[in-house]
Amino acid sequence: MATGSSAPEGAVLAERVHSRDVVKRAGRDCGVFTMLCENAGNACNNACFHINCQPGGAASTTMVYDGVNDDTRNRVQSGCEAGRSVCNVMPFSQAFHDPQDNRLGDVTINCDEWPMATTRQADFVPGQVRNSLRCIDRSENSSGGSQLASFLKGVAPLRGQAKTCPGDVVAGDFWQVRFDLAGADPSKTRYCAQPGYCTNDQFQFHMTAKGTALDFPYKPETMNRYTQEGTGGKNLLQCSVTVHRVGDMAFNIAVYDNTGTKRGEKALSAFANAASIDVPGLPHILTFKKNGPQVASGAANLFVYRSPFPVMWGGDTQGSSPYNPTNGKWCSVTNSGTGTQDLLCYFPCPAA
C-alpha cells in the first residue's frame, strides 16, 4: 500500500509534490508528536487501525507536513469529503453515523481520516488503501486536530511532545507519531491497546473508487465508492424494502437492490403479533417483524438486515442524513383512510 505519507530513512527528503515534479529542500526532523487519546479516543483508534491493520500502514507513523493549504485536497482524496461529508449521506450515514448516535448519544459526527489531512500524501489510487476512515464525535476529531496544530506551532507543549525543530513546522518537515492512552476510554482505543487486534468493530471503512459528489439516491457507478473493513472489499450499496400493510393481518414485503430491481417478495394473509419472517433475494437475509398493532408512525414495523455487520431499524427510525426525501429517516410512511399503510425504507447493504 502506498500511503504517500512516510519519510525515507534519514533526515533528507527528496519529495515529489503531487503531480508537480518539484524537488524541495531537505525537510527538518521535528522529533515526536504524541497524540493524547484521553479526549481523542476514536481518532487514536482510527489511526492505530490504519497503522496496525492496513498493509503498509506502519509507514504512516512518520509524517511529512504538506503546508496549510492542502487540507481540503487531502480530505477529498481520502474520501472524507465528496461534496459533503461521507458520514452525512445515506447509505454511509446509516452504517457509520447513525449507530454512533445510538451508542454515544446525540453528538455531531465528523469524518476522521488517517493519515491526517495536513500531511503529504499521494493522490488516491484505486486498489490501494490511501486512508482509513471513521465517523467520530466532532469533539474527538477536533481534539486530535488541535493537538497537532499546537505541535506544528510549537506552542503550549502537551505531555509527551518532543519537538526538536525550532519555530513553526513548515512544508517538508517531518516527525514521528506516538499515542498516549493515559485516561482514555479503553472501549475507544482497542486498536491502540491491542496492536494485533484487527477485527472491524463496524465503523472502519475506506474509499475504493473516486467519483462525483455523494447525494441521494446513491449511484455507485458514478459516485465515490467505499468498503466496510471485514466485508472482503465489497462496496457498500443502498438497498430498499417496501411494506404494504392492510390492518394488522395482511402484509406484502418486497426487497430491492441498489438499482431498484425487485429481488424478493413475501405475501402474508395472517400474521400474528411479534411474529417475524425472512425475505430472501438480496446478498443477505432481511428479517421483518410485526411489533404490534398498526400505528401511524410505522413504529410497529421492525427490520433487520443480516449482513456481516447487521443493521436494525423501525418504521419510525430517525437517521442523521438531511440528503434524502425524508430528512434523514430510514423510512417514509404513508397512511390511508382505508386502514392501509405503505412503507419505503432504505438501508446499507454490501455488494454481492
Summary of the structure (lengths in Angstrom):
residues: 352
radius of gyration: 23.0
end to end distance: 25.0
largest distance: 76.8
contacts: 1170
relative contact order: 0.16
helix: 18%
strand: 31%
